[in-house]
Amino acid sequence: MRAAGQERAAPSAKGGVGVHYKWIALSNTTLGILMVTINQSILLISLPALFRGIQLNPLVPSNTSYFLWVFLGFMLVTSVLVVSLGRVGDIYGRVRMYNLGFAVFTFFAILLSVTWLTGPAGALWIIIMRIGQGVGGAFLFANSTAILTDAFPEDERGKALGINGIAAVSGSFLGLILGGVLAPIEWRLVFLVSVPFGLFGTIWAYLMLKDNGVRVPAKIDWFGNTLFALGLVSLLTGIVYSLLPYGGHPTGWTNPRVQAAIIGGIVLLVLFGWVETKVAQPMFRLGLFKVRAFTCGNIAGMLGAMGRGGLQLMLIIWLQGIWLPLHGKSFAETPLWAGIAMIPLTIGFLLVGPLAGWLSDRWGARVLATLGLVVSMITFLLFDLLPINFNYVEFAALIFLFAVGMGLFFAPNQAAVMNSLPPDQRGAGAGMLNTFQNSATVLSMGLFFTIVTLGLAARLPSHLFRGLVAAGVNPTASHLVASEPPIGSLFSAFLGYNPIRELLGPTGALQQLPAHQVAYITSRSFFPNLISEPFAGGLHLAFTFAAFVTLIAAVASALRGKRYFYTPEPAAAELAKGAAESAELVGLDESAAVADLGAAAPAGPRPAGRLAASNGSGGEELDASRGGG
């Protein structure tokens, strides 16, 4: 049995939605998600060129905040807003909000591409424009999954979300390559590249996409939205600033402001949960967490993101700071080559993502998604065995295997979560899933950085001091450099700067040495050889942490229950069907008739027995009961 909204969403020429509409929806939303994810990662590689373009050194302590906000501001905004904007889409129309997001995203891409300011003013302009672009990205993220769920029948959603998921993952790696290619030519091109696609996608979306989901008239829960936004902003901001050293500590977790932001954010989010149980029209229906398929899918998605979120960043630092310089690449070249070295990750997901989505349509999500997480966990453990100066074939095989695991997990999990949602809650539900995953990614970056930094802080100072003194640097300068927080060395390598030159430059020690010694100290191999052993300890600990978190995610995935689709009460379905027929007789718009009944129609999963798999393939038994089996 399908929900009333799904009955209404059947292809109808009269309603302007033809039999091919689902492919139009898929292609446009895939373009939108691809554009957003490219812009999330494109700055990973192009930050050095960007900061040179605006004439600002991001490694100067007073400028570090600019670096963090340019780097993470976009992701933070999308994390905060996707639930709220998903709920707005549920109320006012998902396509309408999606179209607005495309336009907003493109508008701010244009403003970013004409940046003319320099110094701190230029950095602030980019941060503010990136936040605006993030708002547009949140509109797209929040509503694209719900649009696909409305457009595709239950037995094809896994395939559709798998293809859409390719865009999400491929975009993050295409961004690395595009940033490496475009930034050396002109740094503004990293923003300008989105403009023609954004203009085309905006016009195409306005002309072709149609709202065919259930819309229930409701008031916006301003209090709940405000609490959720403030709580999440406070929590994620605290995590971002935990990356900076404080009071002699290598990280900022002891900073009272960081602690206050994190604790205050958690308190506000708890208060949000309480408020949502008291208001008549909540921003998010917390009762959905009683559905096991929804809850376990969100937990698995969040923990999976926590395990993998910092991985890309750590692998890039590993490549740029150690492996690529040891294999003949200058620090200035390493950003581009790091993106190229990560290509097997994209290929693995490209090959497996759509296949996993198609298989989940036939067999359900539990086995595929759980298997994918187990494969990812095993990959983390195998990374622990990889030497710092690895053989690239082994590295490529591991990141390919990791991509296979994530490909097996992503689309089935997305489809299972979306299938468990009432039609009128798909925007908010998709937003909650994205919020969990994006927030966990930011947290993962903070935790990975913290673990690696603590490992470096325990060993790097002594290695650095002995290495510099042995190379002829005077002990005073060597001690001063060795005492610097190790996060500076990581940021230098990440940004494509020569860490030794950046550390020793302000001391004047390089001017006191013969040219051949300066060349040796600032060579491609000197710093990587010094940092390799300290970095390895922290990195292996981070991989162990990621494996443990991913194991818990696999357990949550296995507990999701049997294959489950949301089913309304029979009375609600009959009521909606009668409304559609009556509307057709009197010439009213069918969607308006169904929407008017939305508030009165009882919603929520109800026992409907166990249904044999509709495709006759002998797949997982369908379970339409509240708990998912």
Disulfide bonds with the S-S distance in Angstrom:
none
